[in-house]
């Protein structure tokens, strides 16, 4: 990412020289397109997904009950903000009834993504009749990533024994109004939840 930043600085310096130093206006023909290209490369570098070790699955339907047991997207937004600040790319899975619990009507992937202010490809509302737990556990297994949820998935231990491994389940909640997450790097001695 240093390359696009350096190119952007040099290009903008060239544009500034071309605009303010008499006789150097031809430099704008080179510096202008370079600045545009640098901006493109910088945006592309910023949008690039983090490495696989920096991904995580969120049990959206569980997290949305973290404040006082009532469905609310605020806890999900707080978790997203915390993870983004750490460079972690979350994907969120919701039960089919999440929209009904939140607003009394069905909300699909696009609607929930819009409500959360994240790209639609980062949100999944499972189809009616599908168990979100199964989708969450299968995705976590396939991607080899942790899950943020206070659900211990006990009914799924036989089909998904990896859920009992240390670091697979990340618990969280609020203490005195402040979000806490037991991310593996925060507590290396944390025991697996059984």
KESE-190473 format. One line per field, with one value per residue: residue in three letters; chain; residue number from 1; x negated, y, z of N, C-alpha, C in turn. Coordinates in steps of 0.001 Angstrom, whole numbers, m for minus. Layout:
<rs>
rest	ALA, ...
kette	A, ...
nr	NUM, ...
n.px	X, ...
n.py	Y, ...
n.pz	Z, ...
ca.px	X, ...
ca.py	Y, ...
ca.pz	Z, ...
c.px	X, ...
c.py	Y, ...
c.pz	Z, ...
</rs>
This chain:
<rs>
rest	UNK, UNK, UNK, UNK, UNK, UNK, UNK, UNK, UNK, UNK, UNK, UNK, UNK, UNK, UNK, UNK, UNK, UNK, UNK, UNK, UNK, UNK, UNK, UNK, UNK, UNK, UNK, UNK, UNK, UNK, UNK, UNK, UNK, UNK, UNK, UNK, UNK, UNK, UNK, UNK, UNK, UNK, UNK, UNK, UNK, UNK, UNK, UNK, UNK, UNK, UNK, UNK, UNK, UNK, UNK, UNK, UNK, UNK, UNK, UNK, UNK, UNK, UNK, UNK, UNK, UNK, UNK, UNK, UNK, UNK, UNK, UNK, UNK, UNK, UNK, UNK, UNK, UNK, UNK, UNK, UNK, UNK, UNK, UNK, UNK, UNK, UNK, UNK, UNK, UNK, UNK, UNK, UNK, UNK, UNK, UNK, UNK, UNK, UNK, UNK, UNK, UNK, UNK, UNK, UNK, UNK, UNK, UNK, UNK, UNK, UNK, UNK, UNK, UNK, UNK, UNK, UNK, UNK, UNK, UNK, UNK, UNK, UNK, UNK, UNK, UNK, UNK, UNK, UNK, UNK, UNK, UNK, UNK, UNK, UNK, UNK, UNK, UNK, UNK, UNK, UNK, UNK, UNK, UNK, UNK, UNK, UNK, UNK, UNK, UNK, UNK, UNK, UNK, UNK, UNK, UNK, UNK, UNK, UNK, UNK, UNK, UNK, UNK, UNK, UNK, UNK, UNK, UNK, UNK, UNK, UNK, UNK, UNK, UNK, UNK, UNK, UNK, UNK, UNK, UNK, UNK, UNK, UNK, UNK, UNK, UNK, UNK, UNK, UNK, UNK, UNK, UNK, UNK, UNK
kette	A, A, A, A, A, A, A, A, A, A, A, A, A, A, A, A, A, A, A, A, A, A, A, A, A, A, A, A, A, A, A, A, A, A, A, A, A, A, A, A, A, A, A, A, A, A, A, A, A, A, A, A, A, A, A, A, A, A, A, A, A, A, A, A, A, A, A, A, A, A, A, A, A, A, A, A, A, A, A, A, A, A, A, A, A, A, A, A, A, A, A, A, A, A, A, A, A, A, A, A, A, A, A, A, A, A, A, A, A, A, A, A, A, A, A, A, A, A, A, A, A, A, A, A, A, A, A, A, A, A, A, A, A, A, A, A, A, A, A, A, A, A, A, A, A, A, A, A, A, A, A, A, A, A, A, A, A, A, A, A, A, A, A, A, A, A, A, A, A, A, A, A, A, A, A, A, A, A, A, A, A, A, A, A, A, A, A, A, A, A, A, A, A, A
nr	1, 2, 3, 4, 5, 6, 7, 8, 9, 10, 11, 12, 13, 14, 15, 16, 17, 18, 19, 20, 21, 22, 23, 24, 25, 26, 27, 28, 29, 30, 31, 32, 33, 34, 35, 36, 37, 38, 39, 40, 41, 42, 43, 44, 45, 46, 47, 48, 49, 50, 51, 52, 53, 54, 55, 56, 57, 58, 59, 60, 61, 62, 63, 64, 65, 66, 67, 68, 69, 70, 71, 72, 73, 74, 75, 76, 77, 78, 79, 80, 81, 82, 83, 84, 85, 86, 87, 88, 89, 90, 91, 92, 93, 94, 95, 96, 97, 98, 99, 100, 101, 102, 103, 104, 105, 106, 107, 108, 109, 110, 111, 112, 113, 114, 115, 116, 117, 118, 119, 120, 121, 122, 123, 124, 125, 126, 127, 128, 129, 130, 131, 132, 133, 134, 135, 136, 137, 138, 139, 140, 141, 142, 143, 144, 145, 146, 147, 148, 149, 150, 151, 152, 153, 154, 155, 156, 157, 158, 159, 160, 161, 162, 163, 164, 165, 166, 167, 168, 169, 170, 171, 172, 173, 174, 175, 176, 177, 178, 179, 180, 181, 182, 183, 184, 185, 186, 187, 188, 189, 190, 191, 192, 193, 194
n.px	m817, m2132, m3225, m1068, m444, m2830, m3062, m742, m1330, m3619, m2487, m500, m2142, m3457, m1267, m678, m3053, m2909, m667, m1319, m3921, m5418, m5808, m5941, m3670, m3236, m3870, m1578, m270, m1432, m1463, 1226, 2800, 1324, 1954, 4677, 4522, 3068, 4921, 6910, 5488, 4937, 7519, 8317, 6468, 7266, 9804, 9303, 9772, 8977, 6282, 6882, 6725, 7794, 10510, 13936, 16922, 20131, 22745, 25445, 28150, 27915, 26174, 27659, 29271, 27834, 27870, 30203, 31627, 33600, 34355, 32068, 30163, 27982, 25960, 24823, 23819, 21920, 20139, 19277, 17946, 15856, 14456, 13717, 11944, 9848, 8967, 10299, 12314, 15632, 18301, 21795, 24401, 27852, 30889, 33894, 36057, 35138, 35617, 38356, 38302, 36872, 38213, 40802, 41296, 40296, 36839, 34429, 31107, 30000, 31497, 30853, 28080, 27960, 29121, 27108, 24989, 23039, 21387, 23545, 22715, 21605, 23499, 25884, 29095, 30620, 32579, 36101, 36932, 34417, 31703, 29935, 27758, 26558, 25622, 23833, 21953, 21005, 19886, 17889, 16308, 15535, 14113, 12313, 12434, 13107, 16173, 18352, 20396, 22714, 23932, 23470, 23682, 24324, 26014, 24889, 22401, 21670, 21858, 20254, 17512, 15341, 16196, 15811, 13193, 10532, 10748, 12469, 15115, 16156, 16963, 19070, 20378, 21879, 20454, 21164, 22231, 20317, 18927, 17551, 15339, 14222, 11862, 9548, 6830, 6870, 7034, 5006, 4972, 7446, 10010, 11649, 15158, 17533
n.py	m1186, 1126, 2012, 3143, 5332, 6850, 7410, 8948, 11203, 12254, 12773, 14663, 16676, 17280, 18271, 20547, 22051, 22436, 24073, 26351, 27267, 29353, 28566, 25835, 24501, 22438, 20156, 19345, 17736, 15268, 14848, 15109, 12858, 10861, 11358, 10723, 7987, 7093, 7627, 5803, 3352, 3513, 3508, 982, m599, m74, m1208, m3857, m7157, m8233, m10468, m14092, m14842, m12711, m12657, m13125, m14618, m13415, m14052, m12745, m12682, m13488, m11582, m9239, m9215, m8509, m6205, m5649, m7922, m7387, m7168, m5399, m3413, m1970, m3249, m4940, m3101, m1870, m4010, m4431, m1977, m2120, m4388, m3588, m1528, m3018, m4176, m6417, m8430, m8790, m11148, m11457, m13434, m13847, m15026, m15978, m14622, m12234, m9567, m9322, m9448, m7133, m4991, m5751, m6708, m8536, m8543, m8518, m9577, m7276, m5151, m5362, m5049, m2422, m1123, m1548, m316, m1534, m3470, m5403, m7975, m8905, m9684, m12102, m13314, m16084, m18426, m18915, m21592, m22632, m23323, m20920, m21389, m23719, m22794, m20807, m22334, m24099, m22302, m21148, m23381, m24040, m21727, m21630, m19895, m17828, m17497, m14978, m15012, m15590, m17930, m21294, m23427, m26094, m28163, m28815, m29967, m32643, m32776, m30665, m30667, m28981, m26620, m26650, m26136, m24151, m20684, m20742, m19960, m16755, m14846, m12142, m8914, m6414, m4332, m2229, m529, m563, m2121, m5395, m7831, m11113, m11625, m13867, m12920, m11095, m12500, m14835, m17091, m18040, m20387, m23014, m22742, m24832
n.pz	0, 343, m2043, m3744, m2083, m1984, m4724, m5052, m3438, m4746, m7276, m6657, m5707, m8089, m9572, m8053, m8407, m11185, m11348, m9862, m10323, m12599, m16052, m15782, m16481, m18303, m16949, m15754, m17578, m17220, m14400, m13610, m14782, m13458, m10786, m10773, m11431, m9201, m7183, m7880, m7542, m4812, m3659, m4486, m3113, m505, m469, m789, 353, 3694, 4736, 4953, 7720, 8978, 9024, 10053, 11339, 12049, 14275, 13655, 14534, 17158, 18281, 18003, 20217, 22425, 24096, 25933, 25718, 23947, 20444, 18451, 16257, 17071, 18763, 16831, 15005, 16684, 17126, 14492, 14013, 15897, 14979, 12372, 13014, 13887, 11607, 10732, 8700, 8791, 8234, 8195, 9454, 9505, 11034, 9256, 10303, 11349, 10460, 11021, 13809, 14332, 12962, 12456, 9916, 6974, 6213, 3776, 2627, 1374, 2501, 5259, 5114, 4179, 6376, 8213, 7054, 5450, 2819, 684, 79, 2393, 4142, 5114, 4987, 6042, 4144, 4781, 6887, 6893, 9026, 10701, 12354, 11334, 8848, 9667, 11147, 9157, 7317, 8920, 9358, 6696, 5969, 7977, 10265, 13195, 15164, 16177, 18826, 21469, 21660, 22305, 20653, 21302, 20431, 18073, 18316, 17681, 14851, 14182, 15503, 15692, 16757, 19439, 19833, 21151, 20760, 18590, 19122, 19878, 22503, 23669, 24626, 26736, 29168, 31682, 29762, 27758, 24926, 24881, 23616, 23487, 21895, 20324, 20208, 22225, 24583, 25121, 26771, 27085, 27734, 25868, 25144, 26495
ca.px	0, m2991, m3417, m46, m516, m3977, m2695, 240, m2024, m4440, m1604, 114, m3207, m3631, m121, m852, m4129, m2409, 323, m1787, m5233, m5333, m6626, m5897, m2293, m3234, m3976, m217, 83, m1930, m1099, 2687, 3187, 685, 2738, 5906, 4136, 2698, 6166, 7538, 4719, 5105, 8859, 8321, 5719, 8067, 10966, 8854, 10119, 7839, 5889, 7846, 6669, 8446, 11943, 14704, 18356, 20962, 24091, 26182, 29377, 27516, 25570, 28658, 29950, 26834, 28028, 31121, 32444, 34510, 33662, 31582, 28958, 26872, 24824, 24176, 23024, 20769, 19185, 18683, 17019, 14695, 13698, 13101, 10811, 8763, 8629, 10936, 13447, 16715, 19477, 22867, 25504, 29052, 32037, 34876, 37014, 34469, 36342, 39610, 37980, 36387, 39144, 42122, 41447, 39138, 35729, 33479, 29684, 29770, 32089, 30061, 26777, 28175, 29339, 25830, 23996, 21956, 21722, 24530, 22079, 21125, 24670, 26730, 30292, 30866, 33969, 37040, 36826, 33004, 31168, 28768, 26628, 25880, 24918, 22718, 20944, 20416, 19028, 16711, 15463, 14976, 13159, 11429, 12473, 13920, 17561, 18728, 21735, 22787, 24497, 22389, 23947, 24214, 26731, 24131, 21060, 21371, 21660, 19199, 16696, 14376, 16765, 15344, 11771, 10226, 10661, 13483, 16237, 15765, 18093, 19061, 21511, 21671, 20183, 21345, 22513, 19192, 18805, 16339, 15250, 13120, 11138, 8410, 5591, 7004, 6900, 4422, 5127, 8868, 10380, 12794, 16486, 18145
ca.py	0, 2304, 2455, 4106, 6552, 7626, 7898, 10018, 12391, 12806, 13292, 15905, 17689, 17685, 19111, 21829, 22775, 22827, 25132, 27563, 27732, 29774, 27827, 24397, 24036, 21177, 19054, 18930, 16663, 14018, 14712, 14956, 11449, 10059, 11539, 9943, 6578, 6833, 7585, 4517, 2289, 3649, 3024, m467, m1199, 56, m2089, m5242, m7844, m8611, m11868, m15015, m14842, m11509, m12765, m13648, m14745, m12902, m14589, m11488, m12825, m13577, m10302, m8159, m9296, m8338, m5074, m5960, m9042, m6930, m7073, m4063, m3491, m1217, m4110, m5426, m1967, m1701, m5091, m4126, m851, m2627, m5291, m2801, m804, m3999, m4708, m7718, m8374, m9660, m11514, m11598, m14328, m13619, m15902, m15419, m13769, m11078, m8343, m9292, m9114, m5752, m3979, m6293, m7085, m9250, m7746, m9386, m9238, m5890, m4231, m5381, m4445, m971, m674, m1636, 504, m2381, m4057, m6484, m9292, m9236, m10025, m13175, m13695, m17443, m18633, m19462, m23043, m22979, m22967, m20040, m22020, m24635, m21977, m20169, m23342, m24603, m21236, m21035, m24552, m23918, m20619, m21774, m18614, m17841, m17028, m14146, m15376, m16137, m19272, m22287, m24400, m27438, m29145, m29039, m30471, m33884, m32478, m29642, m30729, m27871, m25500, m26732, m25764, m22828, m19593, m20834, m19113, m15501, m14296, m10692, m8301, m5062, m4129, m807, 183, m639, m3414, m6202, m9032, m11980, m12040, m14724, m12183, m10335, m13396, m16068, m18216, m18318, m21788, m23178, m22780, m26146
ca.pz	0, 362, m3420, m4152, m1261, m2480, m6053, m4871, m2921, m5823, m8322, m6173, m5688, m9487, m9934, m7373, m9097, m12506, m11210, m9199, m10783, m13999, m17004, m15504, m16689, m19059, m15997, m15442, m18508, m16651, m12988, m13473, m14935, m12409, m9559, m10941, m11332, m7814, m6411, m8195, m6894, m3368, m3324, m4685, m2009, 714, m569, m864, 1603, 4521, 4578, 5551, 9172, 9484, 8755, 11175, 11068, 13135, 14452, 13761, 15328, 18561, 18689, 18081, 21514, 23485, 25018, 27035, 25281, 22900, 19165, 18124, 15419, 17670, 19126, 15607, 14506, 17583, 16841, 13175, 14173, 16630, 14112, 11295, 13589, 14042, 10298, 10574, 7774, 9262, 7455, 9173, 9097, 10303, 10836, 8321, 11020, 11973, 10110, 11782, 15196, 14393, 12458, 12180, 8507, 6438, 5668, 3090, 2767, 955, 3479, 6494, 4808, 4126, 7756, 8923, 6358, 4946, 1514, 698, 23, 3734, 4957, 4606, 5717, 5561, 3705, 5761, 6983, 7024, 10330, 10588, 13051, 10418, 7847, 10376, 11469, 7917, 6773, 9790, 9088, 5348, 5925, 9134, 10968, 14411, 15153, 17320, 19279, 22817, 21509, 22385, 19588, 21900, 19614, 16844, 18627, 16963, 13425, 14051, 16730, 15716, 17494, 20821, 19912, 21701, 19800, 17528, 19532, 20532, 23248, 23783, 25307, 27251, 30590, 32001, 28528, 26822, 24267, 25067, 22794, 23921, 20693, 20699, 20440, 23463, 25732, 24594, 27691, 27211, 27556, 24965, 25780, 26275
c.px	m863, m3187, m2373, m93, m1653, m3659, m1698, m432, m2850, m3590, m973, m912, m3450, m2507, m269, m1926, m3631, m1434, m261, m3142, m5137, m6295, m6599, m4506, m2223, m3339, m2599, 239, m383, m1405, 398, 3131, 2545, 1456, 4029, 5597, 3781, 3946, 6877, 6824, 4882, 6476, 8946, 7595, 6525, 9261, 10588, 9189, 8873, 7464, 6852, 7850, 7377, 9937, 12629, 16176, 19112, 22311, 24982, 27417, 29076, 27027, 26627, 29469, 29009, 27103, 28931, 32050, 33446, 33750, 33333, 30314, 27773, 25709, 24082, 23298, 21770, 19704, 18497, 17629, 15725, 13824, 13008, 11879, 9603, 8345, 9211, 12177, 14547, 17732, 20554, 23953, 26654, 30068, 33025, 35826, 36382, 35206, 37644, 39359, 37573, 37468, 40529, 42372, 40174, 38100, 34736, 32045, 29436, 30290, 31283, 28680, 26887, 28361, 28037, 24737, 22798, 22361, 22659, 23890, 21489, 22255, 25435, 27899, 30650, 32317, 34822, 36961, 35393, 32525, 29914, 27546, 25840, 25068, 23684, 21594, 20254, 19467, 17755, 15753, 14770, 13895, 12108, 11288, 13309, 15327, 17769, 20182, 21648, 23493, 23334, 22580, 23850, 24909, 25935, 22749, 20709, 21056, 20508, 18331, 15683, 14884, 16307, 13871, 11599, 10108, 11710, 14681, 15719, 17010, 17974, 20282, 21155, 21420, 20234, 21482, 21411, 19088, 17499, 16452, 14047, 12402, 9901, 7126, 5647, 6724, 6339, 4609, 6583, 9149, 11540, 14093, 17111, 19568
c.py	1254, 2873, 3455, 5414, 7444, 8211, 9042, 11305, 13048, 13428, 14611, 17030, 18195, 18585, 20492, 22666, 23277, 23992, 26441, 28077, 28095, 28955, 26319, 23800, 22728, 19953, 18507, 17780, 15296, 13801, 14490, 13509, 10540, 10162, 10733, 8447, 6212, 6749, 6253, 3369, 2318, 3144, 1508, m1181, m1150, m890, m3558, m5946, m8217, m10073, m12795, m15030, m13659, m11490, m13371, m13693, m14225, m13604, m13377, m11580, m12960, m12210, m9213, m8195, m8996, m7199, m5415, m7111, m8682, m6792, m5625, m4212, m2745, m2112, m4637, m4325, m1755, m2762, m4818, m3033, m1314, m3505, m4534, m2054, m1720, m4617, m6087, m7552, m9322, m9955, m11848, m12512, m14068, m14724, m15200, m14442, m12516, m9770, m8199, m8905, m7653, m4731, m4496, m6641, m7777, m8264, m8721, m8908, m7757, m4906, m4201, m4783, m2922, m413, m645, m786, m295, m2955, m5256, m7865, m9726, m9678, m11163, m13383, m15076, m17570, m19217, m20985, m23534, m22514, m22122, m20673, m22919, m23875, m21334, m21171, m23886, m23559, m21100, m22196, m24389, m22844, m20705, m20453, m18738, m17291, m16151, m14444, m15806, m17485, m20259, m23427, m25840, m28511, m29542, m29637, m31745, m33605, m31501, m29635, m29591, m26680, m25504, m26345, m24341, m21813, m19646, m19951, m17914, m14935, m12781, m10204, m6890, m5112, m2634, 24, 140, m2044, m4086, m7416, m9833, m12534, m12831, m13951, m11331, m11205, m14735, m17286, m18612, m19790, m21895, m23247, m24119, m26137
c.pz	0, m1040, m3867, m3364, m1751, m3844, m5954, m4395, m4014, m6922, m7898, m6071, m7102, m9960, m9318, m8059, m10441, m12412, m10681, m9673, m12266, m14879, m16812, m15767, m17479, m18137, m15615, m16349, m17997, m15223, m12788, m13637, m13875, m11095, m9622, m10790, m9895, m6931, m6636, m7469, m5375, m2928, m3463, m3546, m710, 709, m619, 440, 2386, 4294, 5322, 7071, 9790, 9143, 9964, 10760, 12290, 13129, 14729, 14641, 16814, 19050, 18849, 19378, 22691, 24461, 26185, 26667, 24202, 21580, 18805, 17290, 16023, 18088, 17898, 15023, 15361, 17317, 15501, 13288, 14853, 15738, 12985, 11800, 13766, 12708, 10039, 9691, 8237, 8171, 8475, 8625, 10077, 10039, 9902, 9011, 11635, 11686, 10871, 13229, 15337, 14052, 12120, 10726, 8045, 5912, 5048, 3298, 2485, 1989, 4769, 6271, 4784, 5536, 8556, 8276, 5871, 3591, 1651, 699, 1362, 4661, 4292, 5548, 5174, 5119, 4826, 5731, 7093, 8390, 10155, 11260, 12110, 9373, 8472, 10614, 10224, 7316, 7603, 9563, 7732, 5261, 7031, 9897, 12239, 14178, 16375, 17639, 20740, 22823, 21550, 21399, 20096, 21073, 18372, 17087, 17877, 15489, 13194, 15307, 16820, 16518, 18952, 20958, 20423, 20579, 18707, 17855, 20306, 21191, 23316, 24527, 25739, 28744, 30844, 30720, 27482, 26246, 24638, 24158, 23271, 22689, 21089, 20972, 21703, 24691, 25262, 25499, 27887, 26919, 26586, 25749, 25451, 26773
</rs>
